[in-house]
């Protein structure tokens, strides 16, 4: 099963999302445009984890926002094609798009500290995701929100459910955003640096949880992270971006062993090289 | 003194003042229309505690020196007098203080008809404060609606609404009011005049709060949690109601406290010019209207007292607005 992920999707996995020649250009106040993503093409199969790596500011988050249709016309120019389950998203009406957001494609936003409303209880913030998609009473949504919070490993206590974001730890907050993203069991979750704001230990726990949930629910993940460690843990395939362009994509192991682009090499090997250097230093000292 | 303490202090003072006005019937010794034609333009009555021999009296008294022989009237508390209605419903006739007839106590002097200025000030506050409150509420509600929509949707909607707002800012509203009043029949009830005045003031004043709220909404909609909520499928109406507009409440509250004294003053000015409620209904404007005659102010300085009393009142409002703004700033950071 795992072997067929080596090839681009289509052979054995149903294509969930197909992006072709995606361009994103931000409009600035003086009328000029700033290109953020250029001719990006990729595919994600159902249940697959695709890693997206690149330096800060290379357009990773722009791709994520474009996929969800969160870049307004006055804010940015988006062209190309994004097909989700065979339907074109870029020309889709706002109402239909709203139904896809959260229940078809969902996103774990960067930095939970600012991605959660500071004056709303976390249970309500998860419940509002459910409320937006299911015809249920607000009370019922809240109950379901509680089980969503428990599913992401938060303790089953009223203290957590009725807490405000600032009363939770960074790791707990990140779990709340995860619960929001998973509440309506989407087919694809875009995880934008989900572990950037937490410490190493919480990162391990979160990655384990994400892996477990991904297997249980069979969701596909677009994992945006510049950390080779995170990608190694989860990604089946990897995509490397540099200055708005996708420079390389392929199976993770292959890219790791034989990176053909200098950027890929730098991204994947940099932390390892640092480790080597440390060992070297240690050797010379002793 | 922290901002929170300052706010609490200002609110307590305002509440106390509103309480006085709300229960004007009880706190005022006379009804607002009670006349004493014998004593026009009587100077403020001095309340004595010490008699001519230098003895101290726990119960204050007043001296009526107008009549041929000076008479002393002790000030009595919880006396029954002119009947009035508590909150306009429950009839009562107990007043906080008063003196026996034919003595008269005029704490702030009396006007041309011998009516007690103090009583009229308290009763007048009812219509003036109500006018300020309703007009401010009206302005702010239109402001939040227009500003919210303009800021949230941006583009041509924003352009249209904000240019419309500028038009309203450019209107010579005083003359517009004259025109509106002139267009209406001469004899309409006082209540109708009042409502008309208040609604025109409120309708004209929405542009400033709208611009302010638009600015807040513009930045509020960029906040990550708003984008996130949209990313989870929230509708525009829901986002505005649940995530965007709550961020404007601090500004709204501050704006409200700033607008109330502004509109109170507007009502006073308009009534002064004869556009507002008329005699015998009391309002701070009608009270001050007598100052239109120069000799009144030059001979009877106490006729100016209502205007002086408005200064501390407005200062307290501005202090509250200031504290609110500071608190909002610290919370937002």
Interface residues (C-beta under 8 A of the other chain):
Chain A: X65 X68 X70 X72 X74 X98 X99 X100 X101 X102 X103 X106 X107 X109 X110 X111 X114 X115 X116 X117 X118 X119 X120 X125 X128 X129 X132 X133 X177 X180 X181 X184
Chain B: X154 X155 X223 X224 X225 X227 X228 X229 X230 X231 X232 X233 X234 X235 X238 X242 X243 X246
